[in-house]
Amino acid sequence: MQNQYNQPMNMIPQQPIIATAQTNKKHSIKVKFTPEEDEKLKMLVMAHGTSAWSFIAHLMGTRNHRQCRERWKNYINPSLRSDPWTLEEDQLLVDKYAEFGPKWNKIAKSFANRSDNSIRNRWQLMLRQWERQNHAKASNENNGSTQKNDDNEDNIQALPPSNL
């Protein structure tokens, strides 16, 4: 007879383990992952893979399955790129946003090793930059100034499509 604890799913308690600060939805406080939790999560994912999130959360003891999966998917997965965005990636993001709208998961499929969260953050950064550039341009036109706006955060040079 097979031991019931040989199967990871048999070891999971009936109710999910949730960080204490997360138990009351109305007053939940987001508790940041500690470096120790990140290391533990890395080791557990290496040992159990990326499809046993409930089991991994049980072994973590302080996080639920969603928190573990999201932390891995968006921040600590070693295959994620954290290098600066290229102009080609920025243009691809503009094109894919024009095609799909804010469907970050769909857009992420066009990018190698960039999370949907990273892509959404980049889009928000690009929008802020465009707004600053347009505001500065309008101010310069109103003042008759010919100053150039040198605030080129992260070298964003792609232009937004006219319908955005």
Summary of the structure (lengths in Angstrom):
residues: 164
radius of gyration: 21.8
end to end distance: 62.4
largest distance: 85.4
contacts: 373
relative contact order: 0.10
helix: 59%
strand: 0%
